[in-house]
Amino acid sequence: MSIVGEPTPRERLAHRVRSQIRRLAVDGFGAHETTAPIGDSGFTRPGLDDPMAGLRAAVLTRNVAEATIHDSAVDVRAAGRTWDEVAEALGIEDDDRFAPRGERAFEEVVGLPDLFALASVRWTCTTCGRRVSESGPYESHPDDNEHGHDEVCDRRVRAVAAWRVRAGEGR
């Protein structure tokens, strides 16, 4: 809550999500809304007569949210944003004890590679219109991470030019 006791905009949004989960429990899982006392304060909070319906609605919401996180992150990458920007949106902090946060964002969204297959994601580049297969932000050269851009794709050309500067070849 803010200093004066009013909920922040983010807290108001969270309250709306909780209300929607209760509605899902009622509409989809047969629960009925109730109120429950909060201690002996005289205040009440919304509840459900069947908490299992609330749990099922919350799990459904979580699963849909996870799929939406994946789809939105893919859309963000297709639009030209970086995995570091995705990490920021996911709330992943920089921490020298761990892999770079862009890599951690990729792994959170796409999953970890295993012995038999690389983790990858496919999207359509909004610059060149080609389907791109991306295996994460692990390699230094952009062509080692993203396959499928048109050779003259402005996005690819800029990424390679930036890589050359970082590698000391662009001076």
C-alpha positions in Angstrom: 0.0 0.0 0.0 1.0 3.6 -0.5 2.0 5.7 2.5 -1.5 7.1 2.9 -3.1 3.6 2.9 -4.5 3.7 -0.6 -3.7 0.7 -2.7 -1.1 1.2 -5.5 -2.2 0.7 -9.1 -0.4 -2.6 -9.1 -2.2 -3.7 -5.9 -5.5 -2.7 -7.5 -4.7 -4.9 -10.5 -3.8 -7.8 -8.3 -7.1 -7.4 -6.5 -8.9 -7.5 -9.9 -7.1 -10.7 -10.8 -8.0 -12.3 -7.5 -11.7 -11.3 -8.1 -11.5 -12.9 -11.5 -10.1 -16.1 -10.1 -13.1 -16.2 -7.7 -15.5 -15.7 -10.6 -13.8 -18.6 -12.5 -14.3 -20.8 -9.4 -18.0 -19.9 -9.4 -18.6 -20.0 -13.1 -16.4 -22.9 -14.0 -16.0 -25.1 -10.9 -19.4 -24.7 -9.1 -18.4 -22.7 -6.1 -20.5 -20.0 -4.4 -19.0 -16.7 -3.2 -19.1 -16.2 0.6 -17.5 -13.8 3.1 -15.3 -14.8 5.9 -14.4 -12.7 9.0 -10.9 -11.3 9.4 -10.1 -12.2 13.0 -12.4 -10.4 15.5 -12.0 -7.0 13.7 -15.5 -6.9 12.3 -14.1 -6.9 8.8 -14.7 -9.6 6.2 -13.0 -10.8 3.2 -14.4 -12.5 0.1 -14.2 -16.3 0.0 -15.6 -19.4 -1.6 -17.8 -22.1 -0.1 -15.6 -24.7 -1.8 -11.9 -23.8 -1.5 -11.0 -26.6 -3.9 -12.8 -24.8 -6.7 -10.7 -21.7 -5.9 -7.5 -23.8 -6.1 -8.6 -25.3 -9.4 -9.4 -21.8 -10.8 -6.1 -20.5 -9.6 -4.2 -23.4 -11.2 -6.0 -22.8 -14.5 -5.1 -19.1 -14.2 -1.5 -19.9 -13.5 -1.3 -22.2 -16.5 -2.9 -19.7 -18.8 -0.6 -17.0 -17.5 2.5 -19.1 -18.1 1.5 -19.8 -21.7 0.8 -16.1 -22.1 4.2 -15.2 -20.7 5.8 -17.5 -23.3 3.7 -16.1 -26.2 4.3 -12.5 -25.1 8.0 -13.0 -24.7 8.2 -14.5 -28.2 6.2 -11.5 -29.6 8.6 -9.2 -27.7 11.6 -10.9 -29.4 9.9 -10.8 -32.8 9.4 -7.0 -32.3 13.2 -6.6 -31.8 13.5 -6.3 -28.1 16.3 -8.1 -26.2 16.2 -11.0 -23.8 17.6 -8.5 -21.2 14.5 -6.4 -21.7 12.4 -9.6 -21.3 14.3 -10.3 -18.1 13.4 -6.8 -16.8 9.7 -7.4 -17.5 10.0 -10.8 -15.7 11.5 -9.2 -12.7 14.9 -11.0 -13.1 17.6 -8.9 -11.5 21.3 -8.7 -12.4 23.3 -10.9 -10.1 27.0 -11.7 -10.7 26.5 -15.1 -8.9 24.3 -16.3 -11.7 24.3 -16.4 -15.5 23.4 -13.1 -17.3 19.8 -12.2 -16.8 19.0 -12.4 -20.5 20.1 -16.0 -20.4 18.0 -16.7 -17.3 15.0 -15.0 -19.0 15.4 -17.3 -22.1 15.6 -20.3 -19.8 12.5 -19.2 -17.8 10.5 -18.6 -21.0 11.7 -21.4 -23.3 13.3 -24.0 -20.9 16.7 -25.4 -20.5 18.4 -27.3 -23.3 19.0 -31.0 -22.7 21.4 -33.6 -24.0 19.3 -34.4 -27.0 17.9 -31.1 -28.1 18.6 -27.4 -27.8 15.9 -25.2 -26.3 14.7 -22.9 -29.0 11.9 -20.6 -30.0 10.6 -19.5 -33.4 9.2 -16.2 -34.3 8.7 -14.0 -37.4 11.1 -11.1 -37.6 9.1 -7.8 -37.9 12.0 -6.3 -39.8 12.6 -8.8 -42.6 9.4 -10.9 -42.3 11.3 -14.2 -42.2 10.8 -17.0 -39.7 13.7 -17.1 -37.2 14.7 -19.9 -35.0 16.5 -18.7 -31.9 18.5 -20.8 -29.5 19.0 -18.1 -26.9 21.4 -15.3 -26.1 24.3 -17.6 -25.3 26.7 -17.0 -28.2 28.4 -13.6 -28.8 27.8 -13.5 -32.6 24.1 -12.8 -33.5 24.1 -15.4 -36.3 25.0 -18.1 -33.8 21.8 -17.3 -31.8 19.3 -16.4 -34.5 18.9 -18.4 -37.7 16.6 -17.4 -40.6 16.9 -13.6 -41.0 17.3 -12.3 -44.5 21.0 -11.6 -45.2 20.2 -7.9 -45.6 17.7 -7.7 -42.7 18.3 -4.3 -41.0 17.9 -5.8 -37.6 20.5 -8.6 -38.4 22.9 -6.1 -40.0 22.7 -3.8 -36.9 23.2 -6.7 -34.5 26.3 -7.9 -36.5 27.7 -4.4 -36.7 27.3 -4.0 -32.9 29.0 -7.4 -32.4 31.9 -6.2 -34.6 32.4 -3.1 -32.4 32.2 -5.2 -29.2 34.7 -7.7 -30.7 37.1 -4.9 -31.7 36.6 -5.5 -35.4 34.5 -2.4 -36.1 37.0 0.4 -35.6 
